[in-house]
């Protein structure tokens, strides 16, 4: 009996020992190990999250610079298309434009460029239908629509310079909204087939635009930390006043290739070395009417600075603008393209 009681006491003691839990030392060791695992997990998550955010910003910057270059290159290529023979002076948006490309060089900040030419099709010619129009010598153009000349119901004085079919430049005197007729500015008359044959229906009618590109930090969504590429269409066809084209564009810089001597439609070889190099492009050419090519540099930057790049990144030198003196941590993407004007005129 005594032996049986001893065994029962031992079993009770063993059960009690099994239920006593962790000691303080064991608990502290477990907590320390859990903290280490948690900290490691946080470091991995934080690093991955920063990398994800940075790559997202870089991808956005790359997309922005491509969008900006595509738009700018399109307008540069068409500069000069549909314009009258030089010399000319077209009053659009309260300014007089005398060349397809107007240069505003700035060695201490972003450049500005203004491009003059066809960028908008207002409509097409229609059959005369008994009205004396669309024939050689007529002073009236009949179109399918003249709505583009009447923003807000008022005739737009900045859209009076047009081109018919890409071949004839004309200055309007006015337009008639109800009958879709454009009145030419006397003594302007239409050119076209002889013997009273009208210009074919469907011939496009273009409006001459003057579009300026610059960097802006004051428009909605733009700031010093988020500069934008803005455009200003002085005809108002792309909106009135400055319009944001894309965000996070920090700088635009241009250099210009000329065809001055001899004027033969070929880029001048400035240093006569038989090869076209950076020296053949000027930042501030004396005669903008001689510009035959534009080297465009567009610099975008990330929306946010890289947390690990405060002492690594800075705005680089572009053309005649020196690099920034302060490192700011923003990653950047640069796109450079030489764009040739398709409609350069050989007339002096």
C-alpha positions in Angstrom: 0.0 0.0 0.0 2.8 2.4 0.9 4.5 1.7 -2.4 1.3 2.4 -4.3 0.9 5.8 -2.5 4.5 6.7 -3.4 3.7 6.1 -7.1 0.6 8.2 -6.9 2.5 11.0 -5.2 5.2 10.9 -7.9 2.6 11.0 -10.7 0.9 14.0 -9.1 4.3 15.7 -8.8 5.1 15.0 -12.5 1.7 16.3 -13.6 2.2 19.5 -11.6 5.6 19.9 -13.1 4.2 19.6 -16.6 1.7 22.4 -15.9 4.0 24.9 -14.5 4.6 26.8 -17.9 7.8 28.7 -19.0 10.3 30.1 -16.7 11.1 33.8 -16.9 14.4 33.1 -18.6 12.7 31.0 -21.2 10.0 33.7 -21.8 12.6 36.4 -22.2 14.6 34.3 -24.7 11.4 33.6 -26.7 10.4 37.3 -26.7 13.9 38.3 -27.9 13.8 35.8 -30.7 10.3 36.9 -31.8 11.5 40.5 -31.8 14.5 39.6 -34.0 12.2 37.8 -36.5 9.8 40.8 -36.4 12.5 43.3 -37.0 13.9 41.3 -39.8 10.5 41.0 -41.4 10.0 44.8 -41.0 13.3 45.5 -42.6 12.6 43.2 -45.6 9.1 44.8 -46.0 10.3 48.3 -45.7 13.1 47.8 -48.2 10.8 46.1 -50.6 8.2 48.8 -50.2 10.8 51.6 -50.8 12.1 49.8 -53.9 8.6 49.3 -55.2 7.7 53.0 -54.7 11.0 54.1 -56.3 10.5 51.9 -59.3 7.0 53.2 -59.7 8.3 56.8 -59.7 11.0 55.9 -62.2 8.5 54.3 -64.5 6.3 57.4 -64.3 9.2 59.6 -65.1 10.1 57.5 -68.1 6.5 57.6 -69.4 6.3 61.4 -68.9 9.5 62.1 -70.8 8.3 59.9 -73.7 4.9 61.6 -73.8 6.5 65.1 -73.8 9.0 64.2 -76.6 6.3 62.7 -78.8 4.1 65.8 -78.6 7.0 68.2 -79.0 8.6 66.3 -81.9 5.2 66.2 -83.8 4.9 70.0 -83.6 8.6 70.6 -84.5 8.3 68.3 -87.6 5.2 70.2 -88.9 6.6 73.7 -88.1 6.5 75.8 -91.3 3.9 73.7 -93.0 1.2 75.8 -94.7 3.0 79.2 -94.1 3.4 81.9 -96.7 6.8 82.5 -98.3 9.1 84.5 -96.1 9.4 87.2 -95.1 6.1 87.2 -93.3 4.5 88.4 -90.0 1.4 86.7 -88.6 -0.4 88.3 -85.7 -1.6 85.5 -83.4 -2.3 85.8 -79.7 -1.2 89.4 -79.5 2.2 88.7 -80.9 3.8 88.8 -84.3 5.4 85.6 -85.5 8.0 85.8 -88.3 9.5 82.3 -88.5 8.4 78.7 -88.1 10.6 78.4 -85.0 11.0 81.1 -82.4 13.9 80.6 -80.1 14.1 81.7 -76.4 17.4 80.5 -75.0 18.0 80.5 -71.3 21.4 79.4 -69.9 20.2 79.8 -66.3 16.8 78.0 -66.7 14.6 76.0 -69.0 14.4 77.1 -72.7 11.2 78.1 -74.4 10.3 77.3 -78.0 7.4 78.5 -80.2 6.4 76.6 -83.3 4.3 78.0 -86.1 2.5 75.9 -88.7 -0.4 73.5 -89.4 -1.5 71.4 -86.6 -5.3 71.5 -86.8 -7.7 70.5 -89.5 -10.8 72.7 -89.2 -12.9 70.9 -91.9 -13.2 70.1 -95.5 -14.5 71.8 -98.6 -18.0 70.9 -99.9 -19.7 71.2 -103.3 -20.6 74.9 -104.0 -24.3 74.2 -104.5 -24.9 77.4 -106.4 -22.8 79.7 -104.2 -19.8 81.3 -105.9 -17.1 79.6 -103.8 -14.3 77.1 -104.0 -13.3 78.0 -107.5 -10.3 79.9 -108.9 -10.8 83.6 -108.3 -13.6 83.2 -105.7 -13.4 85.1 -102.4 -15.5 82.6 -100.5 -14.8 79.1 -99.2 -17.6 76.7 -98.6 -16.9 74.1 -95.8 -18.7 71.3 -94.1 -18.2 73.2 -90.8 -16.8 76.4 -89.5 -17.5 75.7 -85.8 -13.7 75.8 -85.0 -13.7 79.5 -85.9 -16.4 80.3 -83.4 -15.4 79.2 -79.9 -18.2 80.3 -77.6 -20.2 81.6 -80.6 -17.7 84.4 -81.3 -15.4 84.6 -84.3 -11.8 83.9 -83.2 -9.5 86.6 -84.5 -6.5 84.3 -83.8 -7.7 81.7 -86.4 -7.7 84.0 -89.5 -4.7 82.4 -91.1 -5.6 79.2 -92.9 -4.3 76.9 -95.6 -6.4 75.0 -98.2 -5.1 71.6 -99.1 -1.7 72.3 -97.7 -0.9 74.3 -100.8 -2.5 77.8 -100.5 -2.0 80.1 -97.5 -5.0 82.5 -97.0 -5.9 85.2 -94.5 -9.6 85.4 -93.7 -11.7 88.5 -93.3 -14.5 86.8 -91.5 -16.8 83.8 -91.6 -20.5 83.1 -91.6 -21.5 80.6 -89.0 -25.0 79.7 -90.3 -24.0 79.0 -93.9 -20.5 77.5 -93.2 -18.8 80.0 -95.4 -15.4 81.6 -94.9 -14.8 85.1 -96.4 -11.3 85.8 -97.7 -9.4 89.0 -96.9 -9.5 91.1 -100.2 -7.6 91.0 -102.5 -7.1 87.3 -101.6 -8.8 84.9 -103.9 -8.7 81.2 -104.2 -6.3 79.3 -106.5 -7.6 76.2 -108.2 -8.5 74.5 -111.4 -9.3 76.7 -114.4 -12.6 76.9 -116.4 -14.7 77.3 -113.3 -14.0 73.9 -111.9 -14.2 74.0 -108.1 -11.5 72.6 -105.8 -12.5 69.0 -105.1 -14.9 68.4 -102.2 -13.2 66.9 -99.2 -10.0 69.0 -99.6 -8.9 69.7 -96.0 -8.8 73.3 -94.6 -6.2 73.8 -91.9 -5.7 76.5 -89.3 -2.2 77.9 -88.7 -1.3 77.5 -85.1 1.4 79.1 -82.9 2.2 76.8 -80.0 4.7 77.6 -77.3 6.3 75.1 -74.9 7.8 76.0 -71.5 8.3 74.7 -68.0 5.7 75.9 -65.5 5.5 75.6 -61.7 2.3 77.6 -61.1 -0.5 75.8 -62.9 -2.8 73.5 -60.9 -1.0 70.3 -60.1 2.4 71.9 -60.7 4.9 73.3 -58.2 8.6 73.8 -57.7 8.8 70.2 -56.5 6.6 69.0 -59.3 7.4 71.1 -62.5 5.3 70.6 -65.5 5.7 70.9 -69.3 3.1 73.3 -70.4 1.9 74.4 -73.9 0.2 77.6 -74.9 -1.7 77.4 -78.2 -2.2 81.1 -79.1 -5.1 80.2 -81.4 -7.0 78.7 -78.5 -7.7 75.4 -80.4 -6.0 73.3 -77.7 -7.5 75.3 -74.9 -7.2 78.9 -73.7 -3.9 79.9 -72.1 -1.3 77.6 -70.6 -2.2 73.9 -70.6 -0.4 71.2 -68.6 1.0 68.6 -71.1 2.7 66.3 -68.6 4.0 66.5 -65.0 7.4 66.1 -63.5 9.3 67.6 -66.5 12.2 69.5 -64.9 14.0 71.0 -67.9 13.8 71.5 -71.7 16.9 72.6 -73.6 17.2 73.1 -77.3 20.0 73.5 -79.8 19.4 74.4 -83.5 20.9 73.2 -86.8 21.0 75.8 -89.5 20.9 76.0 -93.3 22.2 79.5 -93.9 25.2 79.3 -96.3 24.6 77.9 -98.8 20.9 77.7 -98.5 20.4 74.3 -100.0 18.2 72.3 -97.6 21.3 70.7 -96.0 22.4 71.3 -92.4 25.5 73.6 -92.4 28.7 72.0 -91.3 29.9 74.6 -88.8 33.4 73.4 -88.3 33.9 72.1 -91.9 35.0 68.7 -90.7 32.7 66.7 -93.0 30.8 65.3 -90.1 27.8 66.5 -88.1 28.6 66.9 -84.5 27.4 68.8 -81.4 29.3 71.9 -82.7 26.9 72.1 -85.7 24.0 73.0 -83.4 23.7 76.4 -81.8 21.9 77.3 -78.6 21.0 80.8 -79.7 21.2 81.2 -83.5 21.1 84.7 -84.9 18.6 83.9 -87.6 15.7 81.7 -86.5 14.4 81.5 -90.1 17.5 79.4 -91.0 16.6 76.6 -88.5 16.4 73.3 -90.3 16.7 70.9 -87.3 16.2 71.0 -83.6 18.1 69.0 -81.0 15.5 68.6 -78.2 16.5 67.6 -74.6 13.7 66.8 -72.2 14.6 65.9 -68.6 12.0 64.3 -66.3 12.5 63.5 -62.6 10.7 61.3 -60.1 7.7 62.6 -58.2 9.5 61.8 -54.9 13.1 61.9 -53.9 14.8 58.5 -53.4 15.1 58.1 -49.6 18.6 56.6 -50.1 19.7 59.0 -52.7 20.0 62.4 -51.0 23.7 62.6 -51.7 23.6 60.7 -55.1 21.5 62.6 -57.6 21.4 66.1 -59.1 20.2 67.8 -62.2 22.8 67.3 -65.0 24.2 69.9 -67.4 22.2 70.2 -70.6 23.3 72.2 -73.7 24.5 75.6 -72.3 22.8 75.2 -68.9 25.3 74.0 -66.2 24.5 71.2 -63.7 22.8 72.1 -60.4 25.2 72.7 -57.5 23.0 70.8 -54.9 22.2 67.1 -54.8 18.5 66.7 -54.2 17.9 62.9 -54.3 15.5 63.0 -57.3 16.2 60.3 -59.9 16.0 61.6 -63.5 15.5 60.4 -67.0 16.8 62.3 -70.1 15.6 61.9 -73.6 17.4 63.6 -76.5 16.3 63.6 -80.1 17.4 65.5 -83.3 14.2 66.5 -85.2 14.3 67.7 -88.7 11.7 70.3 -90.0 9.8 68.7 -92.8 8.7 71.9 -94.4 11.8 74.1 -94.5 11.7 76.7 -97.2 14.7 77.4 -99.4 13.5 81.0 -100.0 15.6 83.5 -98.0 
